[in-house]
Amino acid sequence: MRITPDWVPVPQTVIVVTGLCELAGAIGLMVPRLRWWAGAMLALYTVCVYPANIKHAFDHVAIGHTVLGWWYHAPRLAFQPVFTWWCLFAGGAIDWPWRQRPASRA
């Protein structure tokens, strides 16, 4: 709750719903028919939770009695786009950078 930005309506409900979305996405990645959608929705999720990660970093929000420093926050913020890519890749929505190039015509 503490890292949820103030502008998020009904934050407790949003946190529960996003947690359920994470679980549904993980299950969806295991079901071939749902894999693309699960990957796309998990990627969207990573974008939606980014403001909470920013608030956590810049407002020095204590979790428990610990304030995590930039050794934790800098990689977390920097790698968020990688997590987004990873969701899309796991869902088969993208194959970059390992896509097969078409054979050149001679």
Secondary structure, DSSP 8 states (H G I E B T S, - for coil): -TTS-TTSSSHHHHHHHHHHHHHHHHHHHTSTTTHHHHHHHHHHHHHHTHHHHHHHHHTT-EETTEE--HHHHHHHHHHHHHHHHHHHHHTTS--TTS--------
